[in-house]
Amino acid sequence: MTQSEVEETIRRLSSKKNVQGVVVVNQLGLMIRSTLDASLGKQYATLMSDLVRMAKQSVTQLDAQNDLTFLRIRTKKHEIMICPEREYLMIVIQTPESS
């Protein structure tokens, strides 16, 4: 994905009504772009990078031919969706739809 495609994706995701923020993280776990305030963006970057790393290891241990392509976490307050790409992670934080 090019830089302009990433920016367009961030704009598109940010415009959704339930989306509270989008964070893009590099392979080192460092925040490179965020629509959240800096400290919250860095916190999501660090914690979600660690979680994705552990999830990838778990998936690979279960089946060496498999790989993590998407991670979705739902809590009482938030829904966090993480798309791990080759060069970065894209993290979307949104308010869950009431069911």
C-alpha positions in Angstrom: 0.0 0.0 0.0 1.3 3.4 -0.9 1.4 6.4 1.5 -1.5 8.0 -0.3 -3.6 4.8 -0.1 -2.9 4.6 3.6 -4.0 8.2 4.1 -7.1 7.7 2.1 -7.9 4.5 4.1 -7.4 6.5 7.4 -9.8 9.3 6.1 -12.4 6.8 5.0 -12.3 4.8 8.3 -12.3 8.0 10.4 -15.4 9.2 8.8 -17.5 6.2 10.0 -19.8 7.1 12.8 -18.6 4.7 15.5 -14.9 5.0 14.8 -13.1 6.8 17.6 -9.6 6.5 16.2 -7.2 4.9 13.8 -3.5 4.2 14.6 -0.8 3.0 12.1 2.2 1.2 13.7 5.4 0.2 12.0 7.1 -3.2 12.5 9.0 -1.9 15.5 5.8 -1.1 17.3 6.2 2.6 16.9 3.2 4.8 16.1 3.7 6.4 12.7 0.2 8.0 12.2 -2.7 8.4 14.6 -6.1 10.2 14.7 -6.0 9.9 18.5 -4.1 12.2 20.9 -0.4 11.3 21.0 -0.2 9.5 24.3 -3.3 7.4 23.7 -2.1 6.5 20.2 1.3 5.5 21.6 -0.4 3.3 24.2 -2.5 1.5 21.6 0.6 1.1 19.3 2.7 -0.5 22.0 0.0 -2.8 23.5 -1.6 -3.9 20.3 1.8 -4.6 18.7 2.7 -6.9 21.6 -0.7 -8.6 21.3 -0.4 -9.1 17.6 3.1 -10.5 18.0 1.8 -13.1 20.5 -1.2 -13.9 18.4 0.9 -14.5 15.3 3.2 -16.8 17.3 0.2 -18.8 18.6 -1.3 -19.2 15.2 2.0 -20.4 13.8 2.5 -22.8 16.6 -0.9 -24.3 16.0 -0.3 -24.6 12.2 3.1 -23.6 10.7 1.4 -23.2 7.3 -1.0 -20.5 8.7 -0.7 -16.8 9.4 -2.7 -14.2 11.3 -4.6 -11.9 8.8 -7.0 -10.0 11.1 -7.6 -9.6 14.9 -10.8 -8.3 16.4 -11.2 -7.6 20.1 -14.5 -6.6 21.6 -14.8 -5.2 25.1 -17.7 -3.6 26.9 -16.6 -0.1 25.8 -14.6 -0.7 22.6 -14.1 -2.8 19.6 -10.5 -2.9 18.4 -9.8 -4.3 14.9 -6.2 -4.9 13.8 -5.1 -5.6 10.3 -1.4 -6.7 10.2 0.3 -6.0 6.9 3.9 -6.6 5.9 5.2 -3.2 6.8 2.7 -2.0 9.4 -0.4 -2.6 11.6 -3.5 -0.7 11.1 -5.6 -0.4 14.3 -9.2 0.8 14.3 -10.9 1.6 17.6 -14.6 2.0 17.6 -17.7 2.0 19.8 -19.4 -1.4 19.4 -22.9 -1.5 17.9 -25.5 -2.3 20.6 -27.0 -5.7 20.1 
